[in-house]
């Protein structure tokens, strides 16, 4: 039965309840304990039918209670006491109506807000899904012609001895930009996949992963000798594949932006500081070129670059990938930096291991 159809039935039931309560009130000699039944009736009508009906039943209740007290002749109770009794009941029930109606309004507002949030959440989910699908489709559509261009560049490269200096320079530029497009495509695909893939959680030794990633990246920056300090026995509950990608981007950035330092140093560890939520704060720190801290809010956006790509090549998506991975782990990430004095990237991983054996321990 719908609420609109049941409303007359509920109102009729409320009047019957009022009549029965009045009879009980009469036969108990206007006992104040019966007042609880009046209170329940007023509360019920106000919460279901609103403030107006609450006051209607309030008036009927007061008239009924006062009439009963007049009809009952009790020489021990003075007329003034009866008036005071009726007045006290009126005040208490009026307060009940007001408080209950406000509570009803608050509940309805919360319900509407919850419905709006659910609707917006569903719309946001659909929009993000469509954007991911669109990005994935566009990237794949771009990848095919770029692959063809790259193949033709390889053919032209075979004829490089026959080309003049200007033609060789143009071919080198085309090959370089093609490789750059491939890097951007791969990073965009990686960024898209992070949003769609599930988490395979385990208790991970971040120290071992950081050491492995550092060794691999030293081959990329083989002309520079880095002093890398990794805090031992750092553990966290996370997705081992995603956390490896995160550390690859963070350590890679640290190596890239310290390459011009006289003595490049990188520190990887966890601070003694604990967030209010109980999260440990991990960090990757370097003594590289640094940047203006005022721009720290923008560096996690895709394609945002604070330095010239000629000096520090890259796609500008690495830190966007880092932020997406951290968000996937319900964590936060932020930076501390100063020009010429290096950069520290902090992050938290707010995923706790389950009490069962579904979370395994891995390197």
VOPAGU-2260 file (C-alpha; in pm, 1 decimal, decimal comma):
REM VOPAGU-2260
SITE   aa  ch    i         X         Y         Z
SITE  UNK   A    0       0,0       0,0       0,0
SITE  UNK   A    1     140,7     339,3    -100,0
SITE  UNK   A    2     182,2     616,2     155,9
SITE  UNK   A    3     -79,0     834,7     -13,2
SITE  UNK   A    4    -336,8     554,8       7,0
SITE  UNK   A    5    -251,2     461,0     365,6
SITE  UNK   A    6    -265,0     817,5     502,6
SITE  UNK   A    7    -644,9     819,3     572,8
SITE  UNK   A    8    -612,5     477,8     736,9
SITE  UNK   A    9    -329,9     598,2     961,1
SITE  UNK   A   10    -520,0     915,1    1053,7
SITE  UNK   A   11    -827,2     707,5    1140,3
SITE  UNK   A   12    -612,6     475,5    1350,1
SITE  UNK   A   13    -464,0     777,1    1528,4
SITE  UNK   A   14    -809,6     909,1    1621,9
SITE  UNK   A   15    -910,4     564,6    1751,1
SITE  UNK   A   16    -589,5     550,5    1956,0
SITE  UNK   A   17    -668,7     898,3    2092,7
SITE  UNK   A   18   -1018,1     786,1    2193,4
SITE  UNK   A   19    -886,6     473,7    2368,5
SITE  UNK   A   20    -619,5     677,7    2546,2
SITE  UNK   A   21    -883,3     926,4    2665,2
SITE  UNK   A   22   -1091,8     637,5    2807,2
SITE  UNK   A   23    -785,4     501,7    2985,3
SITE  UNK   A   24    -707,8     851,6    3110,5
SITE  UNK   A   25   -1060,8     882,1    3250,4
SITE  UNK   A   26   -1071,6     543,9    3422,6
SITE  UNK   A   27    -725,0     589,1    3578,0
SITE  UNK   A   28    -830,3     917,8    3727,4
SITE  UNK   A   29    -631,2    1142,8    3499,2
SITE  UNK   A   30    -307,7     965,5    3594,7
SITE  UNK   A   31      -6,6    1157,2    3466,7
SITE  UNK   A   32     155,8     830,0    3349,5
SITE  UNK   A   33    -108,4     803,9    3073,9
SITE  UNK   A   34      50,8    1121,6    2939,1
SITE  UNK   A   35     318,0     898,8    2778,2
SITE  UNK   A   36      51,1     759,6    2542,8
SITE  UNK   A   37     -47,1    1113,2    2441,7
SITE  UNK   A   38     320,7    1186,0    2381,6
SITE  UNK   A   39     356,3     881,6    2153,7
SITE  UNK   A   40      43,3     981,9    1961,4
SITE  UNK   A   41     165,2    1339,0    1908,6
SITE  UNK   A   42     508,2    1217,0    1801,7
SITE  UNK   A   43     359,4     965,9    1555,1
SITE  UNK   A   44     121,5    1213,1    1388,9
SITE  UNK   A   45     388,8    1484,6    1363,2
SITE  UNK   A   46     656,8    1258,5    1215,6
SITE  UNK   A   47     414,8    1104,2     963,2
SITE  UNK   A   48     179,9    1389,1     872,4
SITE  UNK   A   49     373,7    1702,5     958,7
SITE  UNK   A   50     357,5    1992,2    1198,0
SITE  UNK   A   51      -3,5    2091,8    1118,5
SITE  UNK   A   52    -152,9    1755,8    1209,2
SITE  UNK   A   53      72,1    1742,8    1513,1
SITE  UNK   A   54     -84,4    2064,9    1644,8
SITE  UNK   A   55    -435,6    1938,1    1555,6
SITE  UNK   A   56    -385,6    1634,4    1775,1
SITE  UNK   A   57    -215,6    1852,9    2034,8
SITE  UNK   A   58    -526,4    2073,3    2066,3
SITE  UNK   A   59    -758,6    1770,2    2077,1
SITE  UNK   A   60    -539,0    1607,4    2340,6
SITE  UNK   A   61    -535,1    1915,4    2563,5
SITE  UNK   A   62    -911,9    1964,0    2534,1
SITE  UNK   A   63    -968,2    1595,2    2607,8
SITE  UNK   A   64    -731,8    1588,0    2905,0
SITE  UNK   A   65    -872,9    1911,2    3049,9
SITE  UNK   A   66   -1232,0    1792,2    3005,7
SITE  UNK   A   67   -1153,2    1466,7    3183,1
SITE  UNK   A   68    -989,4    1650,6    3471,7
SITE  UNK   A   69   -1302,4    1871,8    3506,5
SITE  UNK   A   70   -1541,5    1574,0    3490,5
SITE  UNK   A   71   -1346,8    1387,5    3757,0
SITE  UNK   A   72   -1440,8    1537,2    4091,0
SITE  UNK   A   73   -1147,1    1506,8    4326,6
SITE  UNK   A   74   -1171,4    1725,5    4639,2
SITE  UNK   A   75    -799,1    1678,7    4700,1
SITE  UNK   A   76    -713,5    1858,0    4373,9
SITE  UNK   A   77    -793,8    2228,3    4353,2
SITE  UNK   A   78    -927,0    2382,9    4027,8
SITE  UNK   A   79    -606,1    2583,9    3995,4
SITE  UNK   A   80    -403,4    2260,3    4006,5
SITE  UNK   A   81    -612,9    2124,8    3723,0
SITE  UNK   A   82    -538,7    2434,2    3518,3
SITE  UNK   A   83    -167,7    2403,7    3594,5
SITE  UNK   A   84    -176,6    2035,2    3495,9
SITE  UNK   A   85    -340,6    2119,3    3162,7
SITE  UNK   A   86     -94,9    2405,8    3103,2
SITE  UNK   A   87     209,2    2186,6    3171,3
SITE  UNK   A   88      75,8    1921,6    2934,7
SITE  UNK   A   89      18,6    2188,4    2669,3
SITE  UNK   A   90     373,4    2321,2    2697,7
SITE  UNK   A   91     535,5    1977,3    2693,5
SITE  UNK   A   92     330,4    1855,3    2396,0
SITE  UNK   A   93     391,9    2181,5    2204,8
SITE  UNK   A   94     766,3    2133,1    2253,3
SITE  UNK   A   95     732,4    1773,7    2132,1
SITE  UNK   A   96     551,7    1888,0    1816,0
SITE  UNK   A   97     811,4    2155,1    1740,6
SITE  UNK   A   98    1113,5    1930,8    1801,3
SITE  UNK   A   99     960,6    1639,8    1610,8
SITE  UNK   A  100     866,0    1855,8    1310,2
SITE  UNK   A  101    1219,6    1993,5    1294,5
SITE  UNK   A  102    1355,9    1642,3    1316,9
SITE  UNK   A  103    1125,1    1537,7    1034,6
SITE  UNK   A  104    1246,0    1830,4     820,1
SITE  UNK   A  105    1608,2    1738,5     891,1
SITE  UNK   A  106    1549,6    1374,0     801,8
SITE  UNK   A  107    1377,7    1468,0     476,9
SITE  UNK   A  108    1660,7    1706,8     388,1
SITE  UNK   A  109    1920,5    1438,1     461,9
SITE  UNK   A  110    1724,1    1189,5     253,3
SITE  UNK   A  111    1707,6    1431,1     -40,8
SITE  UNK   A  112    2079,3    1508,5     -11,1
SITE  UNK   A  113    2158,4    1137,2       0,7
SITE  UNK   A  114    1949,9    1075,8    -310,8
SITE  UNK   A  115    2121,6    1367,3    -487,2
SITE  UNK   A  116    2465,0    1236,4    -389,4
SITE  UNK   A  117    2377,5     888,3    -511,1
SITE  UNK   A  118    2254,9    1033,9    -839,8
SITE  UNK   A  119    2564,3    1250,9    -880,3
SITE  UNK   A  120    2786,5     956,8    -788,2
SITE  UNK   A  121    2619,7     742,6   -1053,1
SITE  UNK   A  122    2651,2    1021,2   -1310,5
SITE  UNK   A  123    3017,4    1072,6   -1217,6
SITE  UNK   A  124    3081,8     700,0   -1247,2
SITE  UNK   A  125    2918,3     691,3   -1590,3
SITE  UNK   A  126    3108,8    1002,0   -1701,6
SITE  UNK   A  127    3443,7     860,8   -1584,1
SITE  UNK   A  128    3369,7     530,6   -1754,5
SITE  UNK   A  129    3283,1     709,0   -2080,1
SITE  UNK   A  130    3596,3     925,1   -2054,0
SITE  UNK   A  131    3814,6     618,5   -1994,1
SITE  UNK   A  132    3658,4     441,5   -2289,3
SITE  UNK   A  133    3696,7     752,8   -2505,5
SITE  UNK   A  134    4061,2     796,9   -2401,5
SITE  UNK   A  135    4132,0     431,2   -2466,3
SITE  UNK   A  136    3966,5     450,9   -2808,1
SITE  UNK   A  137    4142,7     773,9   -2909,8
SITE  UNK   A  138    4482,1     648,6   -2794,5
SITE  UNK   A  139    4441,8     326,7   -2991,6
SITE  UNK   A  140    4324,8     519,5   -3298,8
SITE  UNK   A  141    4632,6     742,4   -3274,2
SITE  UNK   A  142    4866,7     450,7   -3218,0
SITE  UNK   A  143    4796,0     291,8   -3558,0
SITE  UNK   A  144    4894,6     589,9   -3780,5
SITE  UNK   A  145    5194,7     663,3   -3556,6
SITE  UNK   A  146    5308,6     302,4   -3601,8
SITE  UNK   A  147    5282,4     346,7   -3979,5
SITE  UNK   A  148    5482,6     671,4   -3962,6
SITE  UNK   A  149    5747,2     494,8   -3754,7
SITE  UNK   A  150    5767,0     213,4   -4011,9
SITE  UNK   A  151    5818,2     463,1   -4295,8
SITE  UNK   A  152    6085,7     637,9   -4087,3
SITE  UNK   A  153    6271,2     305,1   -4060,9
SITE  UNK   A  154    6255,2     272,2   -4439,4
SITE  UNK   A  155    6386,6     625,5   -4486,8
SITE  UNK   A  156    6661,7     559,8   -4233,4
SITE  UNK   A  157    6802,5     290,6   -4463,0
SITE  UNK   A  158    6848,9     560,3   -4723,7
SITE  UNK   A  159    7010,4     799,1   -4475,1
SITE  UNK   A  160    7354,0     801,5   -4648,8
SITE  UNK   A  161    7187,0     945,9   -4958,6
SITE  UNK   A  162    7017,6    1229,0   -4765,0
SITE  UNK   A  163    7164,1    1573,6   -4721,6
SITE  UNK   A  164    7221,2    1733,4   -4381,2
SITE  UNK   A  165    6884,6    1911,3   -4372,6
SITE  UNK   A  166    6697,4    1594,2   -4465,5
SITE  UNK   A  167    6885,0    1391,1   -4203,3
SITE  UNK   A  168    6797,9    1649,2   -3939,4
SITE  UNK   A  169    6430,8    1641,7   -4040,7
SITE  UNK   A  170    6427,2    1261,6   -4027,9
SITE  UNK   A  171    6588,8    1262,0   -3682,2
SITE  UNK   A  172    6324,7    1507,0   -3558,9
SITE  UNK   A  173    6042,1    1291,5   -3697,4
SITE  UNK   A  174    6185,5     978,2   -3534,5
SITE  UNK   A  175    6231,2    1159,8   -3201,0
SITE  UNK   A  176    5877,1    1299,5   -3200,6
SITE  UNK   A  177    5736,2     959,7   -3301,7
SITE  UNK   A  178    5910,0     795,9   -3008,0
SITE  UNK   A  179    5774,9    1071,0   -2782,9
SITE  UNK   A  180    5419,4    1007,7   -2907,6
SITE  UNK   A  181    5463,9     636,6   -2833,3
SITE  UNK   A  182    5574,4     724,5   -2478,7
SITE  UNK   A  183    5270,7     948,1   -2428,3
SITE  UNK   A  184    5038,4     680,0   -2567,6
SITE  UNK   A  185    5182,6     415,0   -2336,6
SITE  UNK   A  186    5156,2     646,1   -2033,2
SITE  UNK   A  187    4796,9     737,9   -2118,7
SITE  UNK   A  188    4706,0     370,1   -2155,6
SITE  UNK   A  189    4875,2     298,4   -1823,2
SITE  UNK   A  190    4685,6     586,2   -1659,4
SITE  UNK   A  191    4356,1     459,2   -1803,0
SITE  UNK   A  192    4414,5     100,3   -1690,5
SITE  UNK   A  193    4489,2     208,7   -1332,4
SITE  UNK   A  194    4136,9     346,5   -1301,8
SITE  UNK   A  195    3972,0      26,2   -1423,5
SITE  UNK   A  196    4180,0    -254,9   -1276,2
SITE  UNK   A  197    4106,9    -406,1    -935,9
SITE  UNK   A  198    4350,3    -423,3    -645,9
SITE  UNK   A  199    4538,3    -742,4    -564,0
SITE  UNK   A  200    4638,1    -661,7    -208,1
SITE  UNK   A  201    4927,2    -810,6     -16,8
SITE  UNK   A  202    5171,7    -700,7     254,7
SITE  UNK   A  203    5459,8    -570,9      44,5
SITE  UNK   A  204    5823,9    -503,6     133,7
SITE  UNK   A  205    5865,1    -154,4     -12,4
SITE  UNK   A  206    6238,2    -153,7      65,3
SITE  UNK   A  207    6305,8    -452,0    -162,2
SITE  UNK   A  208    6092,2    -310,7    -443,4
SITE  UNK   A  209    6262,7      31,0    -415,4
SITE  UNK   A  210    6606,3    -137,4    -431,9
SITE  UNK   A  211    6505,1    -340,4    -739,0
SITE  UNK   A  212    6359,6     -37,3    -916,7
SITE  UNK   A  213    6669,2     171,2    -835,4
SITE  UNK   A  214    6899,8     -90,0    -987,6
SITE  UNK   A  215    6690,6    -104,6   -1304,3
SITE  UNK   A  216    6681,5     274,0   -1341,8
SITE  UNK   A  217    7058,6     302,2   -1299,2
SITE  UNK   A  218    7089,4     145,8   -1644,9
SITE  UNK   A  219    6875,5     430,0   -1784,9
SITE  UNK   A  220    7096,4     690,5   -1616,9
SITE  UNK   A  221    7418,3     493,2   -1650,4
SITE  UNK   A  222    7637,1     802,2   -1695,7
SITE  UNK   A  223    7557,0     930,4   -1344,6
SITE  UNK   A  224    7661,0     785,7   -1011,3
SITE  UNK   A  225    7378,3     810,4    -757,5
SITE  UNK   A  226    7396,2     774,8    -382,8
SITE  UNK   A  227    7066,8     607,5    -295,5
SITE  UNK   A  228    6966,1     546,1      66,5
SITE  UNK   A  229    6673,3     307,5     123,1
SITE  UNK   A  230    6526,7     258,0     470,1
SITE  UNK   A  231    6510,5    -117,1     542,7
SITE  UNK   A  232    6202,3    -321,3     635,8
SITE  UNK   A  233    5935,8     -84,9     507,1
SITE  UNK   A  234    5608,9    -274,6     473,7
SITE  UNK   A  235    5268,0    -165,6     346,1
SITE  UNK   A  236    4942,8    -324,7     237,2
SITE  UNK   A  237    4909,4    -248,5    -133,0
SITE  UNK   A  238    4898,2    -383,2    -485,9
SITE  UNK   A  239    5254,4    -493,1    -562,9
SITE  UNK   A  240    5226,9    -415,9    -936,7
SITE  UNK   A  241    5089,3     -66,4    -885,0
SITE  UNK   A  242    5330,9      18,1    -604,4
SITE  UNK   A  243    5621,2     -87,8    -826,1
SITE  UNK   A  244    5491,2     146,6   -1097,8
SITE  UNK   A  245    5457,2     424,3    -837,1
SITE  UNK   A  246    5815,9     383,6    -714,2
SITE  UNK   A  247    5942,2     361,6   -1072,3
SITE  UNK   A  248    5790,9     702,4   -1144,6
SITE  UNK   A  249    5902,1     863,2    -817,4
SITE  UNK   A  250    6258,6     727,8    -821,0
SITE  UNK   A  251    6284,2     793,6   -1194,9
SITE  UNK   A  252    6183,1    1156,0   -1138,3
SITE  UNK   A  253    6434,3    1187,7    -855,4
SITE  UNK   A  254    6713,8    1053,8   -1079,2
SITE  UNK   A  255    6611,7    1275,5   -1369,6
SITE  UNK   A  256    6601,3    1597,1   -1168,4
SITE  UNK   A  257    6928,6    1528,6    -981,7
SITE  UNK   A  258    7126,2    1434,4   -1292,9
SITE  UNK   A  259    7289,7    1779,6   -1303,5
SITE  UNK   A  260    7381,1    1780,9    -933,7
SITE  UNK   A  261    7746,9    1746,6    -839,2
SITE  UNK   A  262    7667,8    1466,4    -596,8
SITE  UNK   A  263    7314,6    1333,4    -671,7
SITE  UNK   A  264    7150,1    1177,8    -366,5
SITE  UNK   A  265    6814,2    1008,3    -319,7
SITE  UNK   A  266    6649,3     901,4       6,7
SITE  UNK   A  267    6361,1     653,2      18,3
SITE  UNK   A  268    6190,9     584,8     349,7
SITE  UNK   A  269    5905,8     634,9     591,7
SITE  UNK   A  270    5881,7     922,6     839,4
SITE  UNK   A  271    5814,1     890,8    1210,4
SITE  UNK   A  272    5510,4    1109,1    1154,7
SITE  UNK   A  273    5175,0     930,8    1166,2
SITE  UNK   A  274    4862,6    1088,5    1020,2
SITE  UNK   A  275    4551,0    1125,7    1238,2
SITE  UNK   A  276    4392,3     838,0    1047,6
SITE  UNK   A  277    4681,5     611,7    1148,2
SITE  UNK   A  278    4854,3     625,1     808,6
SITE  UNK   A  279    5231,6     600,5     780,9
SITE  UNK   A  280    5391,7     871,3     567,7
SITE  UNK   A  281    5636,0     738,8     304,5
SITE  UNK   A  282    5864,7     960,5      99,7
SITE  UNK   A  283    6111,8     982,9    -189,5
SITE  UNK   A  284    6354,7    1272,1    -147,1
SITE  UNK   A  285    6628,3    1411,8    -372,2
SITE  UNK   A  286    6878,3    1697,5    -376,2
SITE  UNK   A  287    6799,3    1796,4    -733,2
SITE  UNK   A  288    6682,3    2108,6    -909,7
SITE  UNK   A  289    6358,2    2147,7    -709,6
SITE  UNK   A  290    6073,4    2385,9    -797,2
SITE  UNK   A  291    5862,7    2668,4    -656,9
SITE  UNK   A  292    5640,2    2525,8    -380,1
SITE  UNK   A  293    5356,5    2754,7    -493,1
SITE  UNK   A  294    5319,4    2531,1    -799,7
SITE  UNK   A  295    5298,3    2209,8    -598,6
SITE  UNK   A  296    4922,3    2172,9    -650,2
SITE  UNK   A  297    4956,0    2149,0   -1028,0
SITE  UNK   A  298    5240,5    1899,6   -1071,0
SITE  UNK   A  299    5010,5    1598,8   -1025,1
SITE  UNK   A  300    4799,0    1703,6   -1324,1
SITE  UNK   A  301    4860,9    1525,3   -1657,6
SITE  UNK   A  302    5099,6    1702,6   -1899,8
SITE  UNK   A  303    5194,0    1973,1   -1647,1
SITE  UNK   A  304    5566,3    2044,1   -1666,9
SITE  UNK   A  305    5760,6    2287,1   -1447,6
SITE  UNK   A  306    6086,5    2252,0   -1641,2
SITE  UNK   A  307    6180,9    2264,4   -2006,6
SITE  UNK   A  308    6144,5    1927,8   -2189,8
SITE  UNK   A  309    6477,3    2001,9   -2358,6
SITE  UNK   A  310    6653,2    1994,9   -2022,3
SITE  UNK   A  311    6443,9    1720,8   -1862,6
SITE  UNK   A  312    6263,4    1501,1   -2117,4
SITE  UNK   A  313    5943,2    1316,0   -2031,4
SITE  UNK   A  314    5570,5    1303,5   -2100,0
SITE  UNK   A  315    5449,0    1492,2   -1793,4
SITE  UNK   A  316    5218,2    1206,2   -1692,9
SITE  UNK   A  317    5437,7    1030,1   -1435,0
SITE  UNK   A  318    5310,3    1215,4   -1127,8
SITE  UNK   A  319    4951,7    1190,5   -1253,3
SITE  UNK   A  320    5000,7     813,7   -1252,7
SITE  UNK   A  321    5143,2     837,9    -899,3
SITE  UNK   A  322    4839,5    1030,4    -776,4
SITE  UNK   A  323    4598,0     785,5    -941,5
SITE  UNK   A  324    4772,0     490,7    -772,8
SITE  UNK   A  325    4764,5     665,4    -434,0
SITE  UNK   A  326    4394,4     748,2    -472,7
SITE  UNK   A  327    4335,0     384,5    -563,4
SITE  UNK   A  328    4486,6     295,6    -223,6
SITE  UNK   A  329    4273,6     558,9     -40,1
SITE  UNK   A  330    4587,4     757,1      36,8
SITE  UNK   A  331    4716,9    1112,1     -11,9
SITE  UNK   A  332    5023,6    1256,2    -181,7
SITE  UNK   A  333    5192,1    1596,2    -155,4
SITE  UNK   A  334    5531,2    1756,4    -208,4
SITE  UNK   A  335    5783,7    1980,2     -37,2
SITE  UNK   A  336    6034,2    2156,8    -259,8
SITE  UNK   A  337    6255,5    2461,1    -302,4
SITE  UNK   A  338    6445,9    2570,2    -614,4
SITE  UNK   A  339    6800,9    2438,1    -604,9
SITE  UNK   A  340    6745,1    2242,1    -282,3
SITE  UNK   A  341    6566,9    1931,5    -401,1
SITE  UNK   A  342    6218,9    1784,2    -373,3
SITE  UNK   A  343    6043,1    1544,6    -137,2
SITE  UNK   A  344    5731,6    1359,9    -247,0
SITE  UNK   A  345    5525,1    1225,1      42,6
SITE  UNK   A  346    5249,5     965,2      13,5
SITE  UNK   A  347    5028,2     749,0     232,3
SITE  UNK   A  348    4868,7     408,8     169,5
SITE  UNK   A  349    4549,8     388,9     372,9
SITE  UNK   A  350    4465,8      23,1     313,0
SITE  UNK   A  351    4489,2    -204,0     616,0
SITE  UNK   A  352    4539,3    -581,9     596,1
SITE  UNK   A  353    4229,4    -792,4     656,5
SITE  UNK   A  354    4208,2   -1012,1     962,5
SITE  UNK   A  355    4168,3   -1323,2     748,9
SITE  UNK   A  356    4429,8   -1488,7     527,3
SITE  UNK   A  357    4315,9   -1318,6     206,2
SITE  UNK   A  358    4605,5   -1072,0     230,0
SITE  UNK   A  359    4937,7   -1243,7     171,9
SITE  UNK   A  360    5291,9   -1131,7     251,9
SITE  UNK   A  361    5515,6   -1077,2     -47,8
SITE  UNK   A  362    5840,3    -911,4    -140,5
